[in-house]
């Protein structure tokens, strides 16, 4: 059971880290005068959206797993 809890925590940590990296790219602080600044900001926005989507889809999968486990 400890292994399962660690995996859940690790999954959430990776998803939050993805969102933070996306926000970092989106803010533009890394590249002030970079020629591809706009493209990097778009990639940052996509990372944020993808990270949020992955959190919601993982929560849904966990609920389904727990419901399936309770039915057994």
CHARMM internal coordinates of N, CA and C (Angstrom, degrees):
IC EDIT
DIST 1 N 1 CA 1.4499
DIST 1 CA 1 C 1.5253
ANGL 1 N 1 CA 1 C 111.21
DIST 1 C 2 N 1.3158
ANGL 1 CA 1 C 2 N 117.11
DIHE 1 N 1 CA 1 C 2 N -33.03
DIST 2 N 2 CA 1.4562
ANGL 1 C 2 N 2 CA 120.35
DIHE 1 CA 1 C 2 N 2 CA 178.60
DIST 2 CA 2 C 1.5251
ANGL 2 N 2 CA 2 C 109.81
DIHE 1 C 2 N 2 CA 2 C -64.98
DIST 2 C 3 N 1.3141
ANGL 2 CA 2 C 3 N 117.13
DIHE 2 N 2 CA 2 C 3 N -36.69
DIST 3 N 3 CA 1.4569
ANGL 2 C 3 N 3 CA 121.38
DIHE 2 CA 2 C 3 N 3 CA 178.96
DIST 3 CA 3 C 1.5265
ANGL 3 N 3 CA 3 C 110.45
DIHE 2 C 3 N 3 CA 3 C -62.81
DIST 3 C 4 N 1.3319
ANGL 3 CA 3 C 4 N 117.45
DIHE 3 N 3 CA 3 C 4 N -41.00
DIST 4 N 4 CA 1.4629
ANGL 3 C 4 N 4 CA 121.70
DIHE 3 CA 3 C 4 N 4 CA 178.79
DIST 4 CA 4 C 1.5242
ANGL 4 N 4 CA 4 C 110.75
DIHE 3 C 4 N 4 CA 4 C -64.11
DIST 4 C 5 N 1.3213
ANGL 4 CA 4 C 5 N 116.92
DIHE 4 N 4 CA 4 C 5 N -43.52
DIST 5 N 5 CA 1.4671
ANGL 4 C 5 N 5 CA 120.79
DIHE 4 CA 4 C 5 N 5 CA 179.64
DIST 5 CA 5 C 1.5261
ANGL 5 N 5 CA 5 C 110.74
DIHE 4 C 5 N 5 CA 5 C -63.79
DIST 5 C 6 N 1.3197
ANGL 5 CA 5 C 6 N 116.51
DIHE 5 N 5 CA 5 C 6 N -38.52
DIST 6 N 6 CA 1.4629
ANGL 5 C 6 N 6 CA 120.10
DIHE 5 CA 5 C 6 N 6 CA 177.63
DIST 6 CA 6 C 1.5221
ANGL 6 N 6 CA 6 C 111.07
DIHE 5 C 6 N 6 CA 6 C -64.38
DIST 6 C 7 N 1.3263
ANGL 6 CA 6 C 7 N 117.01
DIHE 6 N 6 CA 6 C 7 N -40.54
DIST 7 N 7 CA 1.4627
ANGL 6 C 7 N 7 CA 120.76
DIHE 6 CA 6 C 7 N 7 CA -179.90
DIST 7 CA 7 C 1.5310
ANGL 7 N 7 CA 7 C 111.18
DIHE 6 C 7 N 7 CA 7 C -66.28
DIST 7 C 8 N 1.3240
ANGL 7 CA 7 C 8 N 116.87
DIHE 7 N 7 CA 7 C 8 N -38.36
DIST 8 N 8 CA 1.4673
ANGL 7 C 8 N 8 CA 120.38
DIHE 7 CA 7 C 8 N 8 CA 177.40
DIST 8 CA 8 C 1.5245
ANGL 8 N 8 CA 8 C 109.72
DIHE 7 C 8 N 8 CA 8 C -64.04
DIST 8 C 9 N 1.3160
ANGL 8 CA 8 C 9 N 116.52
DIHE 8 N 8 CA 8 C 9 N -46.34
DIST 9 N 9 CA 1.4609
ANGL 8 C 9 N 9 CA 121.06
DIHE 8 CA 8 C 9 N 9 CA 179.16
DIST 9 CA 9 C 1.5274
ANGL 9 N 9 CA 9 C 111.01
DIHE 8 C 9 N 9 CA 9 C -62.34
DIST 9 C 10 N 1.3099
ANGL 9 CA 9 C 10 N 116.93
DIHE 9 N 9 CA 9 C 10 N -42.19
DIST 10 N 10 CA 1.4616
ANGL 9 C 10 N 10 CA 121.06
DIHE 9 CA 9 C 10 N 10 CA 178.97
DIST 10 CA 10 C 1.5255
ANGL 10 N 10 CA 10 C 111.15
DIHE 9 C 10 N 10 CA 10 C -63.78
DIST 10 C 11 N 1.3251
ANGL 10 CA 10 C 11 N 117.24
DIHE 10 N 10 CA 10 C 11 N -41.53
DIST 11 N 11 CA 1.4585
ANGL 10 C 11 N 11 CA 120.90
DIHE 10 CA 10 C 11 N 11 CA 178.47
DIST 11 CA 11 C 1.5259
ANGL 11 N 11 CA 11 C 111.04
DIHE 10 C 11 N 11 CA 11 C -61.11
DIST 11 C 12 N 1.3179
ANGL 11 CA 11 C 12 N 117.22
DIHE 11 N 11 CA 11 C 12 N -46.80
DIST 12 N 12 CA 1.4625
ANGL 11 C 12 N 12 CA 120.00
DIHE 11 CA 11 C 12 N 12 CA 179.14
DIST 12 CA 12 C 1.5334
ANGL 12 N 12 CA 12 C 110.98
DIHE 11 C 12 N 12 CA 12 C -64.13
DIST 12 C 13 N 1.3242
ANGL 12 CA 12 C 13 N 117.21
DIHE 12 N 12 CA 12 C 13 N -39.46
DIST 13 N 13 CA 1.4669
ANGL 12 C 13 N 13 CA 120.44
DIHE 12 CA 12 C 13 N 13 CA -179.69
DIST 13 CA 13 C 1.5254
ANGL 13 N 13 CA 13 C 111.23
DIHE 12 C 13 N 13 CA 13 C -63.15
DIST 13 C 14 N 1.3212
ANGL 13 CA 13 C 14 N 116.96
DIHE 13 N 13 CA 13 C 14 N -42.14
DIST 14 N 14 CA 1.4693
ANGL 13 C 14 N 14 CA 120.26
DIHE 13 CA 13 C 14 N 14 CA 179.67
DIST 14 CA 14 C 1.5173
ANGL 14 N 14 CA 14 C 110.47
DIHE 13 C 14 N 14 CA 14 C -66.12
DIST 14 C 15 N 1.3231
ANGL 14 CA 14 C 15 N 117.41
DIHE 14 N 14 CA 14 C 15 N -40.04
DIST 15 N 15 CA 1.4623
ANGL 14 C 15 N 15 CA 120.00
DIHE 14 CA 14 C 15 N 15 CA -179.77
DIST 15 CA 15 C 1.5240
ANGL 15 N 15 CA 15 C 111.35
DIHE 14 C 15 N 15 CA 15 C -67.65
DIST 15 C 16 N 1.3162
ANGL 15 CA 15 C 16 N 117.80
DIHE 15 N 15 CA 15 C 16 N -40.47
DIST 16 N 16 CA 1.4664
ANGL 15 C 16 N 16 CA 121.09
DIHE 15 CA 15 C 16 N 16 CA 177.78
DIST 16 CA 16 C 1.5300
ANGL 16 N 16 CA 16 C 109.84
DIHE 15 C 16 N 16 CA 16 C -66.95
DIST 16 C 17 N 1.3222
ANGL 16 CA 16 C 17 N 117.21
DIHE 16 N 16 CA 16 C 17 N -38.93
DIST 17 N 17 CA 1.4594
ANGL 16 C 17 N 17 CA 120.44
DIHE 16 CA 16 C 17 N 17 CA 176.93
DIST 17 CA 17 C 1.5263
ANGL 17 N 17 CA 17 C 111.08
DIHE 16 C 17 N 17 CA 17 C -62.75
DIST 17 C 18 N 1.3285
ANGL 17 CA 17 C 18 N 117.31
DIHE 17 N 17 CA 17 C 18 N -38.73
DIST 18 N 18 CA 1.4648
ANGL 17 C 18 N 18 CA 121.09
DIHE 17 CA 17 C 18 N 18 CA 176.57
DIST 18 CA 18 C 1.5247
ANGL 18 N 18 CA 18 C 110.45
DIHE 17 C 18 N 18 CA 18 C -60.98
DIST 18 C 19 N 1.3233
ANGL 18 CA 18 C 19 N 116.72
DIHE 18 N 18 CA 18 C 19 N -43.10
DIST 19 N 19 CA 1.4679
ANGL 18 C 19 N 19 CA 120.57
DIHE 18 CA 18 C 19 N 19 CA 178.77
DIST 19 CA 19 C 1.5260
ANGL 19 N 19 CA 19 C 110.57
DIHE 18 C 19 N 19 CA 19 C -64.84
DIST 19 C 20 N 1.3252
ANGL 19 CA 19 C 20 N 117.37
DIHE 19 N 19 CA 19 C 20 N -41.62
DIST 20 N 20 CA 1.4640
ANGL 19 C 20 N 20 CA 120.30
DIHE 19 CA 19 C 20 N 20 CA -179.80
DIST 20 CA 20 C 1.5263
ANGL 20 N 20 CA 20 C 111.88
DIHE 19 C 20 N 20 CA 20 C -65.33
DIST 20 C 21 N 1.3250
ANGL 20 CA 20 C 21 N 117.21
DIHE 20 N 20 CA 20 C 21 N -40.77
DIST 21 N 21 CA 1.4665
ANGL 20 C 21 N 21 CA 120.33
DIHE 20 CA 20 C 21 N 21 CA 176.80
DIST 21 CA 21 C 1.5251
ANGL 21 N 21 CA 21 C 109.58
DIHE 20 C 21 N 21 CA 21 C -63.68
DIST 21 C 22 N 1.3269
ANGL 21 CA 21 C 22 N 116.51
DIHE 21 N 21 CA 21 C 22 N -41.13
DIST 22 N 22 CA 1.4580
ANGL 21 C 22 N 22 CA 120.21
DIHE 21 CA 21 C 22 N 22 CA 176.96
DIST 22 CA 22 C 1.5205
ANGL 22 N 22 CA 22 C 112.15
DIHE 21 C 22 N 22 CA 22 C -61.01
DIST 22 C 23 N 1.3221
ANGL 22 CA 22 C 23 N 116.77
DIHE 22 N 22 CA 22 C 23 N -42.78
DIST 23 N 23 CA 1.4671
ANGL 22 C 23 N 23 CA 120.34
DIHE 22 CA 22 C 23 N 23 CA 177.94
DIST 23 CA 23 C 1.5263
ANGL 23 N 23 CA 23 C 111.51
DIHE 22 C 23 N 23 CA 23 C -65.24
DIST 23 C 24 N 1.3259
ANGL 23 CA 23 C 24 N 115.82
DIHE 23 N 23 CA 23 C 24 N -35.75
DIST 24 N 24 CA 1.4612
ANGL 23 C 24 N 24 CA 120.52
DIHE 23 CA 23 C 24 N 24 CA 177.76
DIST 24 CA 24 C 1.5262
ANGL 24 N 24 CA 24 C 110.32
DIHE 23 C 24 N 24 CA 24 C -63.94
DIST 24 C 25 N 1.3291
ANGL 24 CA 24 C 25 N 116.71
DIHE 24 N 24 CA 24 C 25 N -44.71
DIST 25 N 25 CA 1.4624
ANGL 24 C 25 N 25 CA 120.72
DIHE 24 CA 24 C 25 N 25 CA 176.94
DIST 25 CA 25 C 1.5285
ANGL 25 N 25 CA 25 C 110.49
DIHE 24 C 25 N 25 CA 25 C -65.92
DIST 25 C 26 N 1.3129
ANGL 25 CA 25 C 26 N 116.41
DIHE 25 N 25 CA 25 C 26 N -40.41
DIST 26 N 26 CA 1.4638
ANGL 25 C 26 N 26 CA 121.46
DIHE 25 CA 25 C 26 N 26 CA -177.13
DIST 26 CA 26 C 1.5259
ANGL 26 N 26 CA 26 C 111.86
DIHE 25 C 26 N 26 CA 26 C -65.66
DIST 26 C 27 N 1.3138
ANGL 26 CA 26 C 27 N 116.62
DIHE 26 N 26 CA 26 C 27 N -34.42
DIST 27 N 27 CA 1.4653
ANGL 26 C 27 N 27 CA 120.25
DIHE 26 CA 26 C 27 N 27 CA -178.96
DIST 27 CA 27 C 1.5244
ANGL 27 N 27 CA 27 C 112.01
DIHE 26 C 27 N 27 CA 27 C -68.78
DIST 27 C 28 N 1.3183
ANGL 27 CA 27 C 28 N 117.97
DIHE 27 N 27 CA 27 C 28 N -27.13
DIST 28 N 28 CA 1.4561
ANGL 27 C 28 N 28 CA 121.26
DIHE 27 CA 27 C 28 N 28 CA 178.89
DIST 28 CA 28 C 1.5100
ANGL 28 N 28 CA 28 C 114.70
DIHE 27 C 28 N 28 CA 28 C 78.90
DIST 28 C 29 N 1.3005
ANGL 28 CA 28 C 29 N 118.68
DIHE 28 N 28 CA 28 C 29 N 11.31
DIST 29 N 29 CA 1.4635
ANGL 28 C 29 N 29 CA 121.02
DIHE 28 CA 28 C 29 N 29 CA -178.23
DIST 29 CA 29 C 1.5265
ANGL 29 N 29 CA 29 C 112.51
DIHE 28 C 29 N 29 CA 29 C -73.74
DIST 29 C 30 N 1.3001
ANGL 29 CA 29 C 30 N 116.72
DIHE 29 N 29 CA 29 C 30 N -21.00
DIST 30 N 30 CA 1.4629
ANGL 29 C 30 N 30 CA 120.54
DIHE 29 CA 29 C 30 N 30 CA -178.45
DIST 30 CA 30 C 1.5268
ANGL 30 N 30 CA 30 C 111.13
DIHE 29 C 30 N 30 CA 30 C -74.68
DIST 30 C 31 N 1.3002
ANGL 30 CA 30 C 31 N 117.35
DIHE 30 N 30 CA 30 C 31 N -32.66
DIST 31 N 31 CA 1.4667
ANGL 30 C 31 N 31 CA 121.80
DIHE 30 CA 30 C 31 N 31 CA -171.06
DIST 31 CA 31 C 1.5294
ANGL 31 N 31 CA 31 C 109.18
DIHE 30 C 31 N 31 CA 31 C -135.87
DIST 31 C 32 N 1.3121
ANGL 31 CA 31 C 32 N 117.11
DIHE 31 N 31 CA 31 C 32 N 91.71
DIST 32 N 32 CA 1.4661
ANGL 31 C 32 N 32 CA 120.91
DIHE 31 CA 31 C 32 N 32 CA -177.29
DIST 32 CA 32 C 1.5243
ANGL 32 N 32 CA 32 C 111.59
DIHE 31 C 32 N 32 CA 32 C -71.02
DIST 32 C 33 N 1.3124
ANGL 32 CA 32 C 33 N 118.52
DIHE 32 N 32 CA 32 C 33 N -50.69
DIST 33 N 33 CA 1.4602
ANGL 32 C 33 N 33 CA 121.88
DIHE 32 CA 32 C 33 N 33 CA -176.57
DIST 33 CA 33 C 1.5241
ANGL 33 N 33 CA 33 C 111.05
DIHE 32 C 33 N 33 CA 33 C -117.63
DIST 33 C 34 N 1.2986
ANGL 33 CA 33 C 34 N 117.33
DIHE 33 N 33 CA 33 C 34 N 37.57
DIST 34 N 34 CA 1.4664
ANGL 33 C 34 N 34 CA 121.56
DIHE 33 CA 33 C 34 N 34 CA 179.57
DIST 34 CA 34 C 1.5230
ANGL 34 N 34 CA 34 C 108.77
DIHE 33 C 34 N 34 CA 34 C -77.81
DIST 34 C 35 N 1.3433
ANGL 34 CA 34 C 35 N 117.46
DIHE 34 N 34 CA 34 C 35 N 137.86
DIST 35 N 35 CA 1.4708
ANGL 34 C 35 N 35 CA 118.79
DIHE 34 CA 34 C 35 N 35 CA -178.30
DIST 35 CA 35 C 1.5306
ANGL 35 N 35 CA 35 C 113.62
DIHE 34 C 35 N 35 CA 35 C -65.80
DIST 35 C 36 N 1.3214
ANGL 35 CA 35 C 36 N 117.75
DIHE 35 N 35 CA 35 C 36 N -21.58
DIST 36 N 36 CA 1.4645
ANGL 35 C 36 N 36 CA 121.30
DIHE 35 CA 35 C 36 N 36 CA -179.66
DIST 36 CA 36 C 1.5258
ANGL 36 N 36 CA 36 C 111.41
DIHE 35 C 36 N 36 CA 36 C -108.98
DIST 36 C 37 N 1.3296
ANGL 36 CA 36 C 37 N 116.62
DIHE 36 N 36 CA 36 C 37 N 32.59
DIST 37 N 37 CA 1.4687
ANGL 36 C 37 N 37 CA 120.99
DIHE 36 CA 36 C 37 N 37 CA -175.80
DIST 37 CA 37 C 1.5274
ANGL 37 N 37 CA 37 C 111.70
DIHE 36 C 37 N 37 CA 37 C -58.77
DIST 37 C 38 N 1.3176
ANGL 37 CA 37 C 38 N 117.95
DIHE 37 N 37 CA 37 C 38 N -43.90
DIST 38 N 38 CA 1.4655
ANGL 37 C 38 N 38 CA 121.22
DIHE 37 CA 37 C 38 N 38 CA -178.32
DIST 38 CA 38 C 1.5198
ANGL 38 N 38 CA 38 C 111.14
DIHE 37 C 38 N 38 CA 38 C -64.16
DIST 38 C 39 N 1.3256
ANGL 38 CA 38 C 39 N 116.74
DIHE 38 N 38 CA 38 C 39 N -42.71
DIST 39 N 39 CA 1.4607
ANGL 38 C 39 N 39 CA 120.11
DIHE 38 CA 38 C 39 N 39 CA 179.69
DIST 39 CA 39 C 1.5269
ANGL 39 N 39 CA 39 C 111.21
DIHE 38 C 39 N 39 CA 39 C -64.02
DIST 39 C 40 N 1.3337
ANGL 39 CA 39 C 40 N 116.31
DIHE 39 N 39 CA 39 C 40 N -39.42
DIST 40 N 40 CA 1.4622
ANGL 39 C 40 N 40 CA 119.86
DIHE 39 CA 39 C 40 N 40 CA 178.70
DIST 40 CA 40 C 1.5288
ANGL 40 N 40 CA 40 C 111.14
DIHE 39 C 40 N 40 CA 40 C -67.40
DIST 40 C 41 N 1.3208
ANGL 40 CA 40 C 41 N 117.44
DIHE 40 N 40 CA 40 C 41 N -34.00
DIST 41 N 41 CA 1.4614
ANGL 40 C 41 N 41 CA 120.04
DIHE 40 CA 40 C 41 N 41 CA 176.37
DIST 41 CA 41 C 1.5273
ANGL 41 N 41 CA 41 C 110.93
DIHE 40 C 41 N 41 CA 41 C -69.06
DIST 41 C 42 N 1.3181
ANGL 41 CA 41 C 42 N 117.08
DIHE 41 N 41 CA 41 C 42 N -36.00
DIST 42 N 42 CA 1.4663
ANGL 41 C 42 N 42 CA 119.99
DIHE 41 CA 41 C 42 N 42 CA 176.02
DIST 42 CA 42 C 1.5224
ANGL 42 N 42 CA 42 C 110.03
DIHE 41 C 42 N 42 CA 42 C -65.20
DIST 42 C 43 N 1.3254
ANGL 42 CA 42 C 43 N 117.08
DIHE 42 N 42 CA 42 C 43 N -41.38
DIST 43 N 43 CA 1.4665
ANGL 42 C 43 N 43 CA 120.50
DIHE 42 CA 42 C 43 N 43 CA 176.59
DIST 43 CA 43 C 1.5264
ANGL 43 N 43 CA 43 C 109.67
DIHE 42 C 43 N 43 CA 43 C -61.48
DIST 43 C 44 N 1.3304
ANGL 43 CA 43 C 44 N 117.42
DIHE 43 N 43 CA 43 C 44 N -39.71
DIST 44 N 44 CA 1.4586
ANGL 43 C 44 N 44 CA 121.10
DIHE 43 CA 43 C 44 N 44 CA 177.12
DIST 44 CA 44 C 1.5153
ANGL 44 N 44 CA 44 C 112.06
DIHE 43 C 44 N 44 CA 44 C -61.30
DIST 44 C 45 N 1.3271
ANGL 44 CA 44 C 45 N 116.77
DIHE 44 N 44 CA 44 C 45 N -43.34
DIST 45 N 45 CA 1.4663
ANGL 44 C 45 N 45 CA 120.43
DIHE 44 CA 44 C 45 N 45 CA 178.15
DIST 45 CA 45 C 1.5215
ANGL 45 N 45 CA 45 C 110.78
DIHE 44 C 45 N 45 CA 45 C -63.72
DIST 45 C 46 N 1.3251
ANGL 45 CA 45 C 46 N 116.33
DIHE 45 N 45 CA 45 C 46 N -40.25
DIST 46 N 46 CA 1.4658
ANGL 45 C 46 N 46 CA 119.58
DIHE 45 CA 45 C 46 N 46 CA 178.68
DIST 46 CA 46 C 1.5243
ANGL 46 N 46 CA 46 C 111.11
DIHE 45 C 46 N 46 CA 46 C -65.84
DIST 46 C 47 N 1.3268
ANGL 46 CA 46 C 47 N 117.80
DIHE 46 N 46 CA 46 C 47 N -36.85
DIST 47 N 47 CA 1.4645
ANGL 46 C 47 N 47 CA 120.73
DIHE 46 CA 46 C 47 N 47 CA 176.71
DIST 47 CA 47 C 1.5247
ANGL 47 N 47 CA 47 C 111.23
DIHE 46 C 47 N 47 CA 47 C -64.18
DIST 47 C 48 N 1.3220
ANGL 47 CA 47 C 48 N 116.98
DIHE 47 N 47 CA 47 C 48 N -40.69
DIST 48 N 48 CA 1.4671
ANGL 47 C 48 N 48 CA 120.53
DIHE 47 CA 47 C 48 N 48 CA 178.88
DIST 48 CA 48 C 1.5221
ANGL 48 N 48 CA 48 C 110.21
DIHE 47 C 48 N 48 CA 48 C -63.31
DIST 48 C 49 N 1.3230
ANGL 48 CA 48 C 49 N 116.80
DIHE 48 N 48 CA 48 C 49 N -48.27
DIST 49 N 49 CA 1.4682
ANGL 48 C 49 N 49 CA 120.50
DIHE 48 CA 48 C 49 N 49 CA -179.57
DIST 49 CA 49 C 1.5206
ANGL 49 N 49 CA 49 C 110.43
DIHE 48 C 49 N 49 CA 49 C -62.80
DIST 49 C 50 N 1.3229
ANGL 49 CA 49 C 50 N 116.94
DIHE 49 N 49 CA 49 C 50 N -42.16
DIST 50 N 50 CA 1.4652
ANGL 49 C 50 N 50 CA 120.69
DIHE 49 CA 49 C 50 N 50 CA -179.96
DIST 50 CA 50 C 1.5311
ANGL 50 N 50 CA 50 C 111.03
DIHE 49 C 50 N 50 CA 50 C -65.28
DIST 50 C 51 N 1.3390
ANGL 50 CA 50 C 51 N 117.22
DIHE 50 N 50 CA 50 C 51 N -40.73
DIST 51 N 51 CA 1.4606
ANGL 50 C 51 N 51 CA 120.73
DIHE 50 CA 50 C 51 N 51 CA 178.62
DIST 51 CA 51 C 1.5199
ANGL 51 N 51 CA 51 C 112.18
DIHE 50 C 51 N 51 CA 51 C -63.62
DIST 51 C 52 N 1.3372
ANGL 51 CA 51 C 52 N 116.76
DIHE 51 N 51 CA 51 C 52 N -41.86
DIST 52 N 52 CA 1.4701
ANGL 51 C 52 N 52 CA 120.52
DIHE 51 CA 51 C 52 N 52 CA 177.84
DIST 52 CA 52 C 1.5234
ANGL 52 N 52 CA 52 C 110.10
DIHE 51 C 52 N 52 CA 52 C -65.25
DIST 52 C 53 N 1.3331
ANGL 52 CA 52 C 53 N 116.48
DIHE 52 N 52 CA 52 C 53 N -43.20
DIST 53 N 53 CA 1.4666
ANGL 52 C 53 N 53 CA 120.29
DIHE 52 CA 52 C 53 N 53 CA 177.68
DIST 53 CA 53 C 1.5267
ANGL 53 N 53 CA 53 C 111.07
DIHE 52 C 53 N 53 CA 53 C -59.67
DIST 53 C 54 N 1.3265
ANGL 53 CA 53 C 54 N 117.23
DIHE 53 N 53 CA 53 C 54 N -43.00
DIST 54 N 54 CA 1.4593
ANGL 53 C 54 N 54 CA 120.69
DIHE 53 CA 53 C 54 N 54 CA -178.68
DIST 54 CA 54 C 1.5349
ANGL 54 N 54 CA 54 C 111.33
DIHE 53 C 54 N 54 CA 54 C -66.30
DIST 54 C 55 N 1.3239
ANGL 54 CA 54 C 55 N 117.91
DIHE 54 N 54 CA 54 C 55 N -35.21
DIST 55 N 55 CA 1.4667
ANGL 54 C 55 N 55 CA 119.98
DIHE 54 CA 54 C 55 N 55 CA 177.31
DIST 55 CA 55 C 1.5210
ANGL 55 N 55 CA 55 C 110.02
DIHE 54 C 55 N 55 CA 55 C -64.40
DIST 55 C 56 N 1.3354
ANGL 55 CA 55 C 56 N 116.94
DIHE 55 N 55 CA 55 C 56 N -46.76
DIST 56 N 56 CA 1.4643
ANGL 55 C 56 N 56 CA 119.59
DIHE 55 CA 55 C 56 N 56 CA -179.68
DIST 56 CA 56 C 1.5218
ANGL 56 N 56 CA 56 C 112.02
DIHE 55 C 56 N 56 CA 56 C -66.15
DIST 56 C 57 N 1.3189
ANGL 56 CA 56 C 57 N 117.28
DIHE 56 N 56 CA 56 C 57 N -40.33
DIST 57 N 57 CA 1.4678
ANGL 56 C 57 N 57 CA 119.02
DIHE 56 CA 56 C 57 N 57 CA 179.73
DIST 57 CA 57 C 1.5267
ANGL 57 N 57 CA 57 C 110.89
DIHE 56 C 57 N 57 CA 57 C -69.04
DIST 57 C 58 N 1.3340
ANGL 57 CA 57 C 58 N 118.18
DIHE 57 N 57 CA 57 C 58 N -34.39
DIST 58 N 58 CA 1.4580
ANGL 57 C 58 N 58 CA 120.82
DIHE 57 CA 57 C 58 N 58 CA 177.83
DIST 58 CA 58 C 1.5256
ANGL 58 N 58 CA 58 C 110.66
DIHE 57 C 58 N 58 CA 58 C -69.16
DIST 58 C 59 N 1.3317
ANGL 58 CA 58 C 59 N 117.05
DIHE 58 N 58 CA 58 C 59 N -40.09
DIST 59 N 59 CA 1.4727
ANGL 58 C 59 N 59 CA 119.93
DIHE 58 CA 58 C 59 N 59 CA 177.08
DIST 59 CA 59 C 1.5216
ANGL 59 N 59 CA 59 C 110.73
DIHE 58 C 59 N 59 CA 59 C -61.72
DIST 59 C 60 N 1.3323
ANGL 59 CA 59 C 60 N 116.79
DIHE 59 N 59 CA 59 C 60 N -40.91
DIST 60 N 60 CA 1.4583
ANGL 59 C 60 N 60 CA 120.86
DIHE 59 CA 59 C 60 N 60 CA 178.72
DIST 60 CA 60 C 1.5269
ANGL 60 N 60 CA 60 C 110.69
DIHE 59 C 60 N 60 CA 60 C -64.38
DIST 60 C 61 N 1.3241
ANGL 60 CA 60 C 61 N 116.69
DIHE 60 N 60 CA 60 C 61 N -42.63
DIST 61 N 61 CA 1.4649
ANGL 60 C 61 N 61 CA 120.45
DIHE 60 CA 60 C 61 N 61 CA 179.05
DIST 61 CA 61 C 1.5303
ANGL 61 N 61 CA 61 C 110.92
DIHE 60 C 61 N 61 CA 61 C -64.45
DIST 61 C 62 N 1.3320
ANGL 61 CA 61 C 62 N 117.23
DIHE 61 N 61 CA 61 C 62 N -38.20
DIST 62 N 62 CA 1.4671
ANGL 61 C 62 N 62 CA 120.02
DIHE 61 CA 61 C 62 N 62 CA 177.60
DIST 62 CA 62 C 1.5248
ANGL 62 N 62 CA 62 C 111.44
DIHE 61 C 62 N 62 CA 62 C -64.76
DIST 62 C 63 N 1.3466
ANGL 62 CA 62 C 63 N 116.92
DIHE 62 N 62 CA 62 C 63 N -41.31
DIST 63 N 63 CA 1.4660
ANGL 62 C 63 N 63 CA 120.05
DIHE 62 CA 62 C 63 N 63 CA 177.90
DIST 63 CA 63 C 1.5213
ANGL 63 N 63 CA 63 C 110.79
DIHE 62 C 63 N 63 CA 63 C -61.82
DIST 63 C 64 N 1.3270
ANGL 63 CA 63 C 64 N 116.49
DIHE 63 N 63 CA 63 C 64 N -44.20
DIST 64 N 64 CA 1.4655
ANGL 63 C 64 N 64 CA 120.18
DIHE 63 CA 63 C 64 N 64 CA 179.17
DIST 64 CA 64 C 1.5189
ANGL 64 N 64 CA 64 C 110.92
DIHE 63 C 64 N 64 CA 64 C -63.31
DIST 64 C 65 N 1.3289
ANGL 64 CA 64 C 65 N 117.10
DIHE 64 N 64 CA 64 C 65 N -39.73
DIST 65 N 65 CA 1.4616
ANGL 64 C 65 N 65 CA 121.08
DIHE 64 CA 64 C 65 N 65 CA 179.18
DIST 65 CA 65 C 1.5260
ANGL 65 N 65 CA 65 C 110.51
DIHE 64 C 65 N 65 CA 65 C -64.89
DIST 65 C 66 N 1.3247
ANGL 65 CA 65 C 66 N 117.02
DIHE 65 N 65 CA 65 C 66 N -43.21
DIST 66 N 66 CA 1.4657
ANGL 65 C 66 N 66 CA 120.14
DIHE 65 CA 65 C 66 N 66 CA 179.97
DIST 66 CA 66 C 1.5232
ANGL 66 N 66 CA 66 C 111.18
DIHE 65 C 66 N 66 CA 66 C -67.76
DIST 66 C 67 N 1.3437
ANGL 66 CA 66 C 67 N 117.71
DIHE 66 N 66 CA 66 C 67 N -39.34
DIST 67 N 67 CA 1.4647
ANGL 66 C 67 N 67 CA 120.40
DIHE 66 CA 66 C 67 N 67 CA 177.17
DIST 67 CA 67 C 1.5215
ANGL 67 N 67 CA 67 C 111.07
DIHE 66 C 67 N 67 CA 67 C -64.42
DIST 67 C 68 N 1.3223
ANGL 67 CA 67 C 68 N 116.76
DIHE 67 N 67 CA 67 C 68 N -40.23
DIST 68 N 68 CA 1.4604
ANGL 67 C 68 N 68 CA 120.69
DIHE 67 CA 67 C 68 N 68 CA 178.13
DIST 68 CA 68 C 1.5188
ANGL 68 N 68 CA 68 C 110.50
DIHE 67 C 68 N 68 CA 68 C -65.90
DIST 68 C 69 N 1.3354
ANGL 68 CA 68 C 69 N 115.80
DIHE 68 N 68 CA 68 C 69 N -38.57
DIST 69 N 69 CA 1.4611
ANGL 68 C 69 N 69 CA 120.73
DIHE 68 CA 68 C 69 N 69 CA 179.72
DIST 69 CA 69 C 1.5291
ANGL 69 N 69 CA 69 C 110.73
DIHE 68 C 69 N 69 CA 69 C -67.82
DIST 69 C 70 N 1.3407
ANGL 69 CA 69 C 70 N 117.13
DIHE 69 N 69 CA 69 C 70 N -36.60
DIST 70 N 70 CA 1.4619
ANGL 69 C 70 N 70 CA 121.02
DIHE 69 CA 69 C 70 N 70 CA 179.23
DIST 70 CA 70 C 1.5234
ANGL 70 N 70 CA 70 C 111.96
DIHE 69 C 70 N 70 CA 70 C -70.21
DIST 70 C 71 N 1.3250
ANGL 70 CA 70 C 71 N 117.46
DIHE 70 N 70 CA 70 C 71 N -31.08
DIST 71 N 71 CA 1.4601
ANGL 70 C 71 N 71 CA 120.98
DIHE 70 CA 70 C 71 N 71 CA -179.49
DIST 71 CA 71 C 1.5210
ANGL 71 N 71 CA 71 C 112.74
DIHE 70 C 71 N 71 CA 71 C -72.96
DIST 71 C 72 N 1.3150
ANGL 71 CA 71 C 72 N 116.89
DIHE 71 N 71 CA 71 C 72 N -20.91
DIST 72 N 72 CA 1.4803
ANGL 71 C 72 N 72 CA 119.41
DIHE 71 CA 71 C 72 N 72 CA -179.48
DIST 72 CA 72 C 1.4931
ANGL 72 N 72 CA 72 C 113.19
DIHE 71 C 72 N 72 CA 72 C -79.74
END
COOR INIT
IC SEED 1 N 1 CA 1 C
IC BUILD
